[in-house]
Amino acid sequence: MGIPAPTGTGICQPASATKFSSMPHKLRFPFDKFLVGSLCKTLLISGLFLYLISLFLSNNPDCPASEFFSPLRLTWPLPKSEITDSTTNLNHLMFGLVGSVDAWKHRKAYIESWWRPNATRGYLYLDTAPTEDLLPWPPSSPPFRVSDDNTELLEKTKHVAPIMVRMVHAILEVLREEHEGMRWLVMGDDDSIFFVDNMVDVLAKYDHTKYIYIGGHSETIMSNVYFGFNTGFGGAGFALSHPLAVALAKNVEDCFMRYPYLRSADQITMTCIADIGVTLTANKGIHQIDLHNDISGFLSAHPQSPLLSLHHFGKVFPIFPSKNRFESVNHLMKAAKHDQSRLLQQTHSQEPLETFRPWGRNLRRPFYLFDTRRLSKDPCEAPHSFFFESIEKAKGGIVTMYVRASPRGLPVCSSSGNHSADYISKVQVFSSPTKLIEVSSL
């Protein structure tokens, strides 16, 4: 971009210089052509020099901008990182939880284990007003709303699954509430367990101004076959960027009209989002837990991805010995409050030990979307199991204690000689007080 020539003279225009001969005073220069050429070069070089200085000063944070150079200043579009108001934090997340009065009586402990009064934002949508035994409503629970009466909508759409319509319609109802500053809408059930610090860190890596749908698959192959491999399973929780949530809410009732035969809230949500042109971004830290029995083998070999959610805790064994399900969740949250970034993270890759079984009956292998190890009584293959007992801050780090719950009940592995681990009863783990930096991709 050049500097415009000064107006009112013909100095930089050699063709005009010859016109001086016709002026009344008959001014002549013995070396006019040489002089004119030199002046033009000097002005061009000087102008370019001044222009470069102005660019440097205007973009140097240590030098205040001068209005003297304002006519010459060129403004460049800023990269995304510089125009974003701030890094995503917990206040930018809005939670929409859908449940029922009957279920809430024995599920609220799951939600209260992670809900942070006056910090987390969101609402619990109940099918009816709370009964007297649930009142007064405690501040430890999310504020509640009663779901819309969808009778007229159901008559209009002839939808076959009224309960599922209520669950999906909650997306629209959340957006009717005050949601200033919201970047992400996170939907879940009344027994969804979220790890909100990890959730914030993961969502902060995405551009919340675009249409984004983040969720998790089921652990079992057949559940994904039934409901779709592009479906984010709602009990595990899924996140919608604010623009996508608004677009979905605007069109969701029309979507009920188009698909009155869908019987799953997760399928309805996925299909309506697909109509907008958006597909699922799957995340390995979101867990539906479509499993039964003991899931310790699954949790002990968690993918090297931040733990974002767990679901269906009422359908599996308590995850800690000598504790019930609610006590187990609260015990897990003790570790989560100190350092969520390292929760269930491994130092090496390991396949889950098949202590659990899949949902469904009379299924044939393969059952799962991941590789597993079969249970074995071979003392060289069977693991020694230690469970989280305590966590505390220490000088320069965090100390976590794991204890053996019971003897393994197997002989010593012959290949280990006399070096048996049977006599180890406790394991201490020392970790950094800073967050674990995730090296894996999204």
C-alpha positions in Angstrom: 0.0 0.0 0.0 1.7 3.2 -1.2 1.6 6.7 0.2 -0.5 9.2 -1.8 1.5 12.1 -3.4 1.0 15.5 -1.7 -1.6 17.6 -3.5 -1.1 21.1 -4.9 2.3 20.5 -6.6 3.7 18.6 -9.5 6.9 17.6 -7.8 6.4 13.9 -8.3 5.0 14.1 -11.8 7.9 14.7 -14.3 5.5 15.4 -17.1 4.2 18.4 -15.2 7.7 19.7 -14.5 8.1 20.9 -18.1 5.2 23.2 -17.6 7.3 25.5 -15.5 8.7 26.9 -18.7 5.4 28.5 -19.5 5.0 30.2 -16.1 5.3 34.0 -16.1 8.6 34.1 -14.3 10.2 31.6 -16.7 11.8 29.6 -13.9 14.3 27.0 -15.1 16.6 24.5 -13.4 19.8 23.4 -15.1 19.4 19.9 -13.7 15.6 19.8 -13.4 15.1 16.2 -14.6 17.8 14.9 -12.3 16.5 16.9 -9.4 12.9 15.9 -9.9 13.9 12.2 -10.0 15.9 12.5 -6.9 13.2 14.2 -5.0 10.6 11.6 -6.0 12.9 8.8 -4.9 13.7 10.5 -1.6 10.0 11.1 -0.8 9.0 7.6 -1.7 11.8 6.1 0.5 10.9 8.5 3.4 7.2 7.7 3.0 7.9 4.0 3.1 10.1 4.4 6.2 7.5 6.5 8.0 4.8 3.9 7.1 6.8 1.1 8.5 7.5 3.0 11.7 3.8 3.7 12.1 3.0 0.0 11.8 5.5 -0.9 14.4 4.3 1.7 16.9 0.6 0.9 16.4 1.2 -2.8 17.0 3.8 -2.5 19.8 2.0 -2.8 23.2 4.9 -0.9 24.9 4.4 2.2 22.8 1.1 4.1 22.9 -0.5 4.8 19.6 -0.1 8.3 18.1 -2.9 10.0 16.3 -0.3 11.5 14.0 -0.1 8.2 12.2 -3.8 7.5 12.2 -4.4 8.2 8.5 -1.6 5.7 7.7 -2.6 3.0 10.1 -3.7 -0.3 8.7 -5.9 -2.5 10.9 -5.5 -6.3 10.7 -8.2 -8.7 11.8 -7.3 -10.1 15.2 -7.0 -13.9 15.7 -9.8 -15.7 17.6 -7.7 -15.9 20.8 -7.5 -12.1 20.9 -11.1 -11.3 20.3 -12.6 -13.8 22.7 -13.8 -12.0 25.8 -12.4 -14.6 28.2 -11.6 -18.3 28.6 -14.6 -20.5 29.2 -15.4 -20.9 32.9 -18.1 -22.6 35.0 -20.3 -19.5 34.8 -20.5 -20.1 31.0 -22.2 -23.5 31.4 -25.9 -24.0 31.9 -27.2 -27.4 33.1 -30.6 -28.7 32.2 -31.5 -31.8 34.2 -34.7 -33.8 33.6 -36.3 -36.0 36.2 -39.4 -36.9 38.0 -40.7 -36.3 41.5 -40.8 -40.0 42.4 -37.3 -40.7 41.2 -35.8 -37.5 42.7 -36.5 -38.8 46.2 -33.8 -41.5 45.9 -31.6 -39.9 43.2 -31.0 -36.4 44.5 -27.8 -37.5 46.3 -26.2 -38.1 42.9 -26.9 -34.6 41.7 -26.0 -33.0 45.1 -22.6 -34.7 45.0 -21.4 -32.5 42.2 -23.8 -29.5 42.3 -22.2 -26.3 43.6 -24.8 -23.9 45.0 -24.2 -20.3 43.9 -21.6 -21.5 41.4 -23.2 -24.0 39.0 -26.1 -22.6 36.8 -29.1 -24.6 35.7 -32.4 -26.1 36.6 -34.0 -29.5 37.4 -37.2 -30.1 35.4 -39.7 -32.2 37.2 -42.9 -33.9 35.8 -45.1 -32.4 38.6 -44.7 -30.0 41.4 -42.7 -31.3 44.4 -44.6 -33.2 47.1 -44.6 -31.9 50.7 -41.9 -34.4 51.7 -39.5 -32.6 49.3 -40.3 -29.2 50.6 -38.8 -26.8 51.6 -36.6 -27.2 48.6 -32.9 -27.3 49.8 -30.2 -25.0 48.5 -28.0 -28.0 48.0 -30.2 -29.0 45.0 -30.5 -27.3 41.7 -33.5 -24.9 41.5 -36.5 -26.8 40.1 -39.0 -26.1 37.4 -42.1 -28.0 36.5 -42.0 -29.1 32.8 -44.5 -27.6 30.4 -47.8 -29.1 29.8 -47.3 -30.6 26.3 -50.9 -31.9 25.9 -51.7 -29.6 23.0 -48.3 -30.3 21.3 -48.8 -34.1 21.6 -52.3 -33.9 20.1 -50.9 -31.9 17.3 -47.9 -34.1 16.6 -49.5 -37.4 17.4 -46.1 -38.4 18.9 -45.9 -41.9 20.3 -43.6 -41.1 23.2 -44.9 -38.3 25.5 -42.2 -38.8 28.1 -39.5 -38.5 25.5 -41.1 -35.3 24.1 -41.0 -33.8 27.6 -37.3 -34.6 28.0 -36.3 -33.0 24.6 -38.7 -30.1 25.1 -36.7 -29.2 28.2 -34.0 -27.8 25.9 -36.4 -25.1 24.8 -37.6 -24.5 28.4 -34.0 -24.0 29.7 -33.4 -21.3 27.0 -36.5 -19.5 28.1 -34.8 -18.8 31.4 -32.3 -16.0 31.9 -29.0 -17.2 30.4 -26.8 -14.2 29.9 -23.2 -15.2 29.1 -24.1 -18.8 28.5 -21.8 -20.6 26.0 -22.8 -24.2 26.5 -26.0 -26.0 27.4 -25.3 -29.3 29.2 -28.3 -31.7 29.4 -28.5 -34.7 31.7 -30.8 -36.9 33.8 -31.6 -36.6 37.5 -28.9 -39.3 38.1 -26.2 -37.9 35.9 -22.9 -37.3 37.7 -20.8 -34.6 36.2 -17.2 -33.6 36.8 -17.6 -29.9 36.2 -14.0 -28.8 36.3 -13.0 -31.3 33.6 -16.2 -30.3 31.7 -15.1 -26.7 31.7 -11.6 -27.5 30.6 -12.7 -29.7 27.7 -15.4 -27.4 26.4 -13.0 -24.5 26.6 -11.1 -26.1 23.7 -14.0 -25.7 21.3 -15.3 -22.6 19.6 -18.6 -22.0 21.4 -19.7 -19.6 18.6 -20.1 -22.5 16.2 -22.7 -25.3 16.0 -21.2 -28.1 18.2 -22.9 -31.2 19.6 -20.7 -33.1 22.1 -21.7 -36.4 23.7 -20.7 -40.0 24.4 -21.5 -43.4 22.9 -22.9 -46.3 24.9 -20.3 -48.8 26.1 -22.3 -51.7 24.5 -22.4 -52.3 20.8 -26.1 -53.2 20.7 -27.2 -50.0 22.4 -25.5 -48.0 19.7 -27.0 -50.2 17.1 -30.5 -49.6 18.5 -30.2 -45.9 19.0 -27.5 -44.8 16.5 -23.7 -44.4 16.5 -24.2 -40.7 16.0 -26.3 -40.3 19.1 -25.0 -38.7 22.3 -26.6 -40.8 25.1 -28.5 -38.3 27.3 -28.0 -39.9 30.7 -24.3 -39.5 30.3 -24.9 -35.9 29.3 -24.4 -34.0 26.1 -23.3 -30.4 25.5 -24.7 -28.0 22.9 -23.0 -24.8 22.0 -25.3 -21.8 22.6 -25.9 -21.1 18.9 -26.8 -24.7 18.2 -29.1 -24.9 21.3 -30.9 -21.8 20.1 -31.3 -23.2 16.6 -32.6 -26.5 18.0 -35.1 -24.9 20.4 -36.4 -22.8 17.5 -37.2 -25.9 15.4 -37.8 -28.6 18.0 -41.6 -28.6 17.8 -41.5 -28.8 14.1 -39.1 -31.7 14.5 -41.6 -33.5 16.7 -44.1 -33.2 13.8 -41.6 -34.8 11.3 -40.6 -37.7 13.5 -43.6 -38.7 15.7 -42.5 -42.3 15.6 -39.1 -42.0 17.4 -39.3 -43.5 20.9 -36.0 -42.4 22.4 -35.2 -38.8 23.6 -31.6 -39.3 22.6 -32.7 -40.3 19.1 -35.1 -37.4 18.8 -32.4 -35.0 19.8 -29.8 -36.4 17.5 -32.2 -36.5 14.5 -33.3 -32.9 15.1 -29.7 -31.7 15.3 -28.8 -33.7 12.2 -31.6 -31.8 10.4 -29.7 -28.6 11.2 -26.6 -30.1 9.6 -24.6 -31.0 12.7 -23.2 -34.4 13.7 -22.0 -35.7 17.0 -18.5 -35.0 18.3 -17.9 -38.0 20.5 -15.9 -37.7 23.7 -14.3 -40.7 25.5 -14.7 -39.1 29.0 -18.5 -39.2 28.8 -19.9 -42.5 30.2 -23.4 -43.8 29.8 -22.5 -47.0 31.8 -24.7 -49.4 30.0 -23.2 -52.1 32.1 -24.2 -54.3 35.1 -22.5 -55.6 38.2 -18.9 -54.5 39.2 -17.5 -51.7 37.0 -14.2 -51.5 38.8 -12.5 -53.2 35.9 -13.9 -50.5 33.6 -13.0 -47.5 35.8 -9.5 -48.7 36.6 -8.7 -48.7 32.9 -10.3 -45.4 32.0 -9.2 -43.9 28.6 -6.5 -41.2 28.8 -9.1 -38.5 28.5 -10.6 -36.3 31.2 -13.4 -37.9 33.1 -16.5 -35.9 32.3 -19.5 -37.9 33.5 -20.9 -41.2 34.9 -24.4 -42.5 34.7 -26.6 -45.5 35.8 -25.0 -45.7 39.3 -28.3 -47.2 40.5 -27.8 -50.2 38.2 -24.3 -51.2 39.1 -22.6 -52.4 42.3 -21.2 -49.7 44.7 -17.7 -48.8 43.4 -16.1 -48.9 46.8 -16.1 -51.8 49.3 -18.2 -51.3 52.5 -20.0 -48.3 51.1 -23.4 -48.0 49.5 -23.9 -46.3 46.1 -24.5 -42.8 47.5 -21.5 -43.1 49.9 -19.4 -44.3 47.0 -20.2 -41.3 44.9 -19.5 -38.9 47.7 -16.2 -40.7 48.4 -15.2 -40.4 44.7 -16.0 -36.7 44.9 -13.4 -36.2 47.7 -10.7 -37.0 45.1 -12.5 -34.9 42.5 -12.5 -31.8 44.7 -8.7 -32.0 45.0 -7.7 -32.7 41.4 -10.2 -33.7 38.7 -7.6 -33.7 36.0 -6.0 -36.9 37.3 -9.2 -38.7 38.2 -9.1 -42.3 36.9 -6.1 -41.4 34.7 -3.5 -44.1 33.9 0.2 -43.9 33.6 0.2 -46.6 30.9 -2.4 -48.1 28.5 -4.4 -51.0 29.8 -7.4 -52.9 28.6 -10.4 -53.0 31.1 -10.7 -56.2 33.1 -14.2 -57.7 32.4 -15.6 -57.5 35.9 -18.9 -56.3 34.4 -21.4 -57.6 32.0 -23.4 -55.8 29.2 -27.0 -54.7 29.2 -29.3 -57.1 27.5 -29.6 -60.8 27.4 -28.6 -63.6 25.1 -26.0 -61.4 23.4 -23.1 -62.7 21.4 -19.6 -61.3 21.5 -18.3 -58.8 20.9 -20.3 -56.9 23.5 -18.4 -53.7 23.9 -17.0 -50.8 21.8 -13.6 -51.3 23.5 -11.2 -54.2 24.0 -11.4 -56.1 27.4 -9.4 -58.7 29.3 -11.2 -61.8 30.6 -11.1 -62.6 34.3 -8.4 -65.1 35.1 -7.3 -67.2 38.2 -3.8 -67.3 36.9 -1.7 -65.6 39.6 0.5 -64.1 37.0 -2.5 -62.4 35.2 -5.0 -61.6 38.0 -4.4 -58.1 39.3 -4.0 -56.9 42.9 -6.8 -54.5 43.5 -6.4 -51.4 45.6 -9.2 -48.8 46.2 -9.0 -45.1 46.9 -9.0 -44.4 50.7 -8.0 -40.8 51.2 -6.5 -37.7 49.7 -4.8 -34.7 51.2 -2.6 -31.8 50.3 1.0 -32.0 51.3 4.0 -29.7 51.0 4.6 -29.4 47.3 1.9 -31.8 46.1 -1.0 -34.1 46.7 -0.9 -37.4 48.5 -3.4 -40.1 47.6 -3.7 -43.3 49.6 -5.0 -46.6 48.1 -5.7 -49.7 50.2 -6.2 -53.4 49.5 -9.8 -54.4 50.3 -9.2 -58.1 50.8 -6.6 -60.8 50.1 -6.3 -61.9 46.5 -6.7 -65.5 47.4 -4.2 -66.8 44.8 -0.8 -68.3 45.0 2.4 -66.4 44.2 3.1 -65.9 40.5 5.9 -68.4 39.8 7.7 -66.0 37.4 8.1 -63.4 40.2 10.1 -65.7 42.4 10.0 -64.5 46.0 8.9 -61.0 45.1 5.2 -61.3 45.9 2.9 -58.3 46.1 0.6 -60.1 48.5 2.2 -58.4 51.5 1.5 -54.8 50.2 -1.5 -53.4 51.9 -1.3 -49.7 51.0 0.0 -47.7 48.1 0.7 -43.9 48.3 0.7 -41.8 45.2 2.4 -38.4 45.1 1.2 -36.0 42.4 1.8 -32.4 41.4 -0.5 -29.7 42.8 -0.9 -28.3 39.2 -3.4 -29.6 36.7 -2.5 -32.5 34.5 -1.9 -31.3 31.0 -3.8 -33.4 28.5 -1.6 -34.6 25.7 -4.2 -36.5 23.8 -6.4 -34.9 21.1 -10.0 -34.0 21.5 
